[in-house]
Amino acid sequence: MSLPSKLVSEQFLRANAYNPDWVVASASGGANALWLADWLTSVLDLKPGMRVLDLGCGRAVSSIFLAREFGVNVWATDLWFSPAENAQRIQDAGFSDKIYPIHADARQLPFATEFFDAIVSIDAFPYFGTDDHYLNYLTRFVKPQGVIAIACAGFVAEIEGEVPVHLKELLDAEPAMWSMHSPAWWRRHWERTGVVDVDRAESMPEGWRRWLEWHRTIAPDNQLEIDSVEADHGRHLGYYRVVARRRPDARLHDAIVSIPADYVPKPLLRDA
């Protein structure tokens, strides 16, 4: 199949409009950011003028998609990828007036509290969001009833007990994959905080096939991952999304960033 044919799907009608050469050249991870953004936003109520944080935006593909398709203003935030490169990509796409490239650590965000109407994260959240304290920290940046939504490649069902033979080599080679938890895991992880209500936590139908299609396009030499996903056949691996809203009564604890100095000298030993 030609490159354009590979990146066309009846499942992602908005994404089909984008030039496949641009999509491949802008790839920043193991999942198709446009497909995930298309699928995730199909269940979000985004309106022109909204302020959206695109957290872990990579090369800003998802940020451009959000601005173009919904007219929202996007803060394209990433730690690893160059904001200067993203600024050029954003300018070439014609959205310099709506997308702002930011270089920041997800755990040290430079934004005001309740600044955003929505926070989205495409194939990035497991790299920083599994910490038990993180959701409490992140939620302060979205307005009450504002959306926090993620879409990722990862586990659609947790592995309990022995690792299946067909996944052992992959997980040994890429231990970071253990952080790519299932939608059920994220639902439990988020709901127990009491700061959000989870509206959706679900896997994409045939998401493992989309994983394969994308990898065969951008990383055909990564035979280990391709063979593992193919052998798994959707039992454990695939695409998923989780959508939550900040509860209006959420009690958010201030993040501790320093402890005041109050040293008072005392004798070290009892008989001093």
C-alpha positions as CSV (number, residue, x, y, z in Angstrom):
1,M,0.0,0.0,0.0
2,S,1.1,3.6,-0.7
3,L,1.7,5.9,2.2
4,P,-1.5,7.9,1.6
5,S,-3.5,4.7,1.6
6,K,-2.0,3.5,4.8
7,L,-3.0,6.6,6.7
8,V,-6.7,6.8,5.6
9,S,-9.3,5.3,7.9
10,E,-13.1,5.5,8.1
11,Q,-12.6,5.6,11.8
12,F,-10.8,9.0,11.8
13,L,-12.5,11.3,9.3
14,R,-11.0,14.5,10.6
15,A,-7.5,13.0,10.5
16,N,-7.9,11.9,6.9
17,A,-7.6,15.5,5.7
18,Y,-3.9,15.8,6.8
19,N,-1.1,15.2,4.4
20,P,0.5,11.8,5.2
21,D,4.0,13.2,4.5
22,W,3.4,15.9,7.1
23,V,2.0,13.4,9.6
24,V,4.9,11.0,9.3
25,A,7.5,13.8,9.3
26,S,5.9,15.2,12.5
27,A,5.7,11.8,14.3
28,S,7.0,11.9,17.9
29,G,6.0,8.6,19.4
30,G,4.8,5.1,19.1
31,A,1.2,6.0,18.4
32,N,-0.5,8.1,15.7
33,A,-1.2,11.4,17.5
34,L,-3.8,12.5,14.9
35,W,-5.8,9.3,15.2
36,L,-5.8,9.5,19.0
37,A,-6.7,13.2,19.0
38,D,-9.5,12.6,16.5
39,W,-10.9,9.7,18.6
40,L,-10.5,11.6,21.9
41,T,-12.1,14.8,20.8
42,S,-15.1,13.0,19.4
43,V,-16.4,12.8,23.0
44,L,-15.3,16.3,24.1
45,D,-17.3,19.5,23.9
46,L,-14.6,21.9,22.6
47,K,-15.7,25.3,21.6
48,P,-13.9,28.2,19.7
49,G,-11.9,30.4,22.1
50,M,-11.5,27.8,24.8
51,R,-8.1,27.6,26.5
52,V,-6.6,24.1,26.2
53,L,-3.4,22.7,27.6
54,D,-1.9,20.0,25.3
55,L,0.3,18.3,27.8
56,G,3.2,16.3,26.4
57,C,2.4,17.6,22.9
58,G,5.5,16.2,21.2
59,R,6.0,17.9,17.9
60,A,2.6,19.7,18.3
61,V,0.7,17.6,15.8
62,S,-2.2,17.3,18.3
63,S,-2.0,21.0,19.1
64,I,-2.4,21.9,15.5
65,F,-5.3,19.5,15.1
66,L,-7.1,21.0,18.1
67,A,-6.7,24.6,16.9
68,R,-7.6,23.8,13.3
69,E,-10.6,21.5,14.0
70,F,-12.1,23.3,17.0
71,G,-10.8,26.9,17.0
72,V,-9.5,26.6,20.5
73,N,-6.4,28.3,21.9
74,V,-3.7,25.8,22.7
75,W,-0.7,25.9,25.0
76,A,1.5,23.2,23.4
77,T,3.7,22.0,26.3
78,D,6.5,19.5,26.2
79,L,9.8,18.8,28.0
80,W,11.6,16.7,25.4
81,F,10.8,18.4,22.1
82,S,12.1,21.8,21.0
83,P,9.6,24.7,21.4
84,A,11.5,26.5,18.6
85,E,10.9,23.6,16.2
86,N,7.3,23.5,17.3
87,A,7.0,27.2,16.8
88,Q,8.1,26.8,13.2
89,R,5.7,23.9,12.5
90,I,2.9,25.9,14.1
91,Q,3.7,29.0,12.0
92,D,3.9,26.9,8.8
93,A,0.5,25.5,9.6
94,G,-0.9,29.0,10.0
95,F,-1.8,28.9,13.7
96,S,0.8,31.1,15.4
97,D,-2.1,33.3,16.7
98,K,-3.7,30.3,18.4
99,I,-1.0,27.9,19.6
100,Y,1.8,28.8,22.1
101,P,4.8,26.4,22.3
102,I,6.0,26.0,25.9
103,H,9.0,24.2,27.2
104,A,8.1,22.8,30.7
105,D,8.2,19.8,32.9
106,A,4.7,18.4,33.5
107,R,5.5,18.5,37.2
108,Q,6.5,22.2,37.2
109,L,3.9,23.8,35.0
110,P,4.2,27.6,34.7
111,F,0.4,28.4,34.6
112,A,-2.1,30.1,36.8
113,T,-4.7,28.0,38.7
114,E,-8.0,27.4,36.9
115,F,-6.5,28.9,33.7
116,F,-7.6,26.2,31.3
117,D,-11.0,25.0,30.1
118,A,-9.6,21.6,29.2
119,I,-6.4,19.6,29.6
120,V,-5.6,16.9,27.0
121,S,-2.7,14.6,26.7
122,I,-2.0,12.4,23.7
123,D,0.2,9.3,24.2
124,A,2.2,11.0,26.9
125,F,0.4,10.9,30.3
126,P,1.9,7.6,31.6
127,Y,5.4,9.1,31.5
128,F,4.5,11.5,34.3
129,G,1.0,10.9,35.5
130,T,1.2,7.6,37.5
131,D,2.4,9.3,40.7
132,D,-0.4,9.2,43.3
133,H,0.0,12.9,43.9
134,Y,0.0,14.0,40.3
135,L,-3.7,14.4,39.5
136,N,-4.2,16.6,42.6
137,Y,-1.4,18.8,41.3
138,L,-2.6,18.9,37.7
139,T,-6.3,19.5,38.5
140,R,-5.6,22.9,39.9
141,F,-4.9,24.2,36.4
142,V,-8.3,23.4,35.0
143,K,-11.5,25.2,35.9
144,P,-14.2,23.5,38.0
145,Q,-16.1,21.1,35.7
146,G,-13.2,21.4,33.2
147,V,-12.1,18.4,31.3
148,I,-8.9,16.3,31.8
149,A,-8.7,13.8,29.0
150,I,-6.0,11.4,27.8
151,A,-5.6,9.0,24.9
152,C,-2.7,6.6,24.7
153,A,-1.2,3.4,23.3
154,G,-0.7,0.9,26.1
155,F,-2.4,-1.8,28.0
156,V,-6.1,-2.3,27.5
157,A,-6.1,-5.0,30.2
158,E,-3.5,-5.3,33.0
159,I,-1.3,-8.3,33.1
160,E,-1.9,-10.3,36.3
161,G,0.5,-12.9,37.3
162,E,2.9,-14.4,34.7
163,V,3.8,-12.3,31.7
164,P,2.4,-13.9,28.5
165,V,5.2,-15.6,26.5
166,H,4.4,-13.4,23.5
167,L,5.0,-10.2,25.5
168,K,7.9,-11.2,27.7
169,E,10.7,-10.1,25.3
170,L,9.0,-6.8,24.5
171,L,8.5,-5.9,28.2
172,D,12.0,-7.0,29.0
173,A,13.4,-4.7,26.3
174,E,11.0,-1.8,27.1
175,P,10.3,-1.9,30.9
176,A,8.8,1.6,30.7
177,M,5.8,0.0,29.1
178,W,4.7,-1.1,32.5
179,S,3.6,2.5,33.2
180,M,1.2,2.4,30.3
181,H,-1.7,1.2,32.3
182,S,-5.2,0.1,31.2
183,P,-8.3,2.4,31.2
184,A,-9.7,0.5,34.2
185,W,-6.5,1.2,36.1
186,W,-6.7,4.9,35.3
187,R,-10.4,5.0,36.3
188,R,-9.5,3.6,39.8
189,H,-6.4,5.7,40.1
190,W,-8.3,8.9,39.4
191,E,-11.6,8.3,41.1
192,R,-10.0,7.4,44.5
193,T,-8.5,11.0,44.6
194,G,-12.0,12.5,44.9
195,V,-11.1,15.5,42.7
196,V,-12.5,14.3,39.4
197,D,-15.5,12.3,38.1
198,V,-14.5,9.9,35.4
199,D,-16.9,10.0,32.5
200,R,-15.2,7.4,30.2
201,A,-12.4,4.9,30.5
202,E,-12.4,2.6,27.5
203,S,-10.3,1.0,24.8
204,M,-10.6,1.7,21.1
205,P,-12.3,-1.0,19.0
206,E,-9.6,-2.7,17.0
207,G,-7.1,-0.3,18.5
208,W,-4.3,-2.9,18.3
209,R,-4.7,-2.9,14.6
210,R,-4.2,0.8,14.5
211,W,-1.1,0.3,16.5
212,L,0.2,-2.1,13.9
213,E,-0.7,0.1,11.0
214,W,1.1,3.0,12.4
215,H,4.2,1.1,13.4
216,R,4.5,-0.6,10.0
217,T,4.4,2.9,8.5
218,I,6.9,4.8,10.7
219,A,9.0,2.0,12.2
220,P,8.9,-1.0,10.0
221,D,12.3,-2.2,11.4
222,N,10.9,-2.4,14.9
223,Q,10.0,-6.1,14.4
224,L,9.9,-6.9,18.1
225,E,7.1,-4.5,18.8
226,I,5.2,-5.4,15.6
227,D,5.4,-9.1,16.2
228,S,4.4,-8.7,19.9
229,V,1.3,-6.6,19.1
230,E,0.3,-8.9,16.3
231,A,0.6,-12.0,18.5
232,D,-1.3,-10.3,21.4
233,H,-4.2,-9.6,19.0
234,G,-5.8,-7.0,21.3
235,R,-5.8,-9.1,24.5
236,H,-3.6,-6.7,26.4
237,L,-2.3,-4.0,24.0
238,G,-4.2,-1.3,22.1
239,Y,-5.3,2.3,22.1
240,Y,-7.5,3.7,25.0
241,R,-9.0,7.0,26.3
242,V,-9.9,8.3,29.7
243,V,-12.1,11.4,30.2
244,A,-12.8,13.1,33.5
245,R,-14.1,16.4,34.9
246,R,-12.9,18.4,37.8
247,R,-15.5,18.2,40.6
248,P,-16.8,21.6,41.7
249,D,-16.3,20.5,45.3
250,A,-12.8,19.2,44.8
251,R,-10.4,19.8,47.7
252,L,-7.0,20.4,46.2
253,H,-4.0,20.5,48.5
254,D,-1.3,23.0,47.8
255,A,1.8,21.4,46.4
256,I,4.7,21.5,48.8
257,V,7.6,23.2,47.0
258,S,9.7,24.2,50.1
259,I,9.8,24.0,53.9
260,P,10.6,27.2,55.8
261,A,14.0,27.2,57.6
262,D,13.6,27.1,61.4
263,Y,16.8,25.6,62.6
264,V,17.4,25.9,66.4
265,P,20.7,24.5,67.7
266,K,20.4,21.9,70.5
267,P,23.1,19.8,72.3
268,L,23.9,16.7,70.3
269,L,24.5,14.4,73.3
270,R,22.4,13.8,76.5
271,D,25.3,14.7,78.8
272,A,26.4,17.8,76.9
